[in-house]
Amino acid sequence: MNTLNKISALLMVNWKKFTQACAEVQQFQQRIWIVSIQQNMGSQSSLLNDTFLVSEDNFDTPMQWMEKQGYQPTMIDAVDKMHRSQTINIELAHSQHSLIRVK
């Protein structure tokens, strides 16, 4: 009976790890941001900007879009830790990205 309890406890630990890993994968594929990009125009402020949705549903890896935009690892870490309804501004060489996590 003692061996059965050990096997059962081991199965429960592995099951919890499995379900946690599945939840993490599912969460990354469900995140959505509204991103507004304003180009830096030197001493002039650009009134035009691009605003669109970025959804991880189509990503192959977490933060794939942010990496392609040239975000530094510290920036990606900050975006990755965002909660729903949280905003963040990312300053790149030629543009400023304002992100709102909506999901």
C-alpha positions as CSV (number, residue, x, y, z in Angstrom):
1,M,0.0,0.0,0.0
2,N,2.9,2.3,0.8
3,T,4.3,1.9,-2.8
4,L,0.9,2.6,-4.2
5,N,0.7,5.9,-2.3
6,K,4.2,6.9,-3.6
7,I,3.2,6.2,-7.1
8,S,-0.1,8.1,-6.7
9,A,1.8,11.1,-5.2
10,L,4.3,11.0,-8.1
11,L,1.5,10.9,-10.6
12,M,-0.2,13.9,-9.0
13,V,3.0,16.0,-9.1
14,N,3.6,15.1,-12.7
15,W,0.0,15.9,-13.6
16,K,0.2,19.3,-11.9
17,K,3.4,20.1,-13.9
18,F,1.7,19.0,-17.1
19,T,-1.5,21.0,-16.5
20,Q,0.6,24.1,-15.6
21,A,2.7,23.8,-18.7
22,C,-0.5,23.5,-20.8
23,A,-2.0,26.6,-19.1
24,E,1.2,28.6,-19.8
25,V,1.1,27.7,-23.5
26,Q,-2.5,28.5,-23.8
27,Q,-2.1,31.8,-22.0
28,F,0.7,32.9,-24.4
29,Q,-1.5,32.1,-27.4
30,Q,-4.3,34.2,-26.0
31,R,-2.6,37.5,-25.3
32,I,-3.6,40.5,-27.3
33,W,-2.2,44.0,-27.3
34,I,-3.3,47.3,-28.9
35,V,-0.1,48.8,-30.3
36,S,0.2,52.4,-31.4
37,I,3.5,53.3,-33.2
38,Q,4.5,56.9,-33.6
39,Q,7.5,57.7,-35.8
40,N,10.1,60.1,-34.3
41,M,10.6,63.0,-36.7
42,G,13.7,64.6,-35.1
43,S,12.6,67.9,-33.5
44,Q,9.2,67.7,-35.0
45,S,6.4,65.6,-33.4
46,S,4.6,63.3,-35.8
47,L,0.8,63.6,-35.6
48,L,0.4,60.5,-37.6
49,N,0.7,57.0,-36.1
50,D,-0.2,53.4,-36.8
51,T,-2.5,51.6,-34.4
52,F,-3.3,47.9,-34.7
53,L,-3.9,44.7,-32.7
54,V,-1.1,42.2,-32.1
55,S,-2.3,38.8,-31.2
56,E,-0.1,35.9,-30.1
57,D,-2.6,33.4,-31.7
58,N,-0.4,33.5,-34.9
59,F,3.0,33.5,-33.2
60,D,5.3,30.5,-33.4
61,T,7.0,31.6,-30.1
62,P,6.1,34.0,-27.3
63,M,7.0,37.7,-28.1
64,Q,7.8,36.9,-31.7
65,W,6.4,40.2,-33.0
66,M,8.3,42.2,-30.4
67,E,11.5,40.5,-31.3
68,K,11.0,41.3,-35.0
69,Q,10.4,45.0,-34.1
70,G,13.8,45.2,-32.4
71,Y,12.7,45.2,-28.8
72,Q,15.6,44.7,-26.4
73,P,15.4,41.7,-24.0
74,T,14.5,44.0,-21.0
75,M,11.7,45.5,-23.1
76,I,10.4,42.1,-24.1
77,D,10.5,41.0,-20.4
78,A,8.5,44.1,-19.4
79,V,5.9,43.4,-22.1
80,D,5.7,39.7,-21.2
81,K,4.9,40.7,-17.6
82,M,2.1,43.0,-18.5
83,H,-1.3,42.4,-16.9
84,R,-4.6,43.1,-18.6
85,S,-5.4,46.8,-19.0
86,Q,-1.8,47.7,-18.3
87,T,0.0,50.1,-20.6
88,I,3.7,50.5,-21.4
89,N,5.7,52.8,-23.7
90,I,8.7,51.4,-25.6
91,E,11.2,53.9,-27.1
92,L,13.0,52.5,-30.1
93,A,15.6,54.4,-32.3
94,H,13.0,55.8,-34.8
95,S,9.7,55.3,-33.1
96,Q,7.8,55.1,-29.9
97,H,5.5,52.1,-29.3
98,S,2.6,52.4,-26.8
99,L,1.1,49.1,-25.8
100,I,-2.1,48.2,-24.0
101,R,-2.6,44.6,-23.1
102,V,-6.3,43.8,-23.6
103,K,-6.3,40.1,-23.2
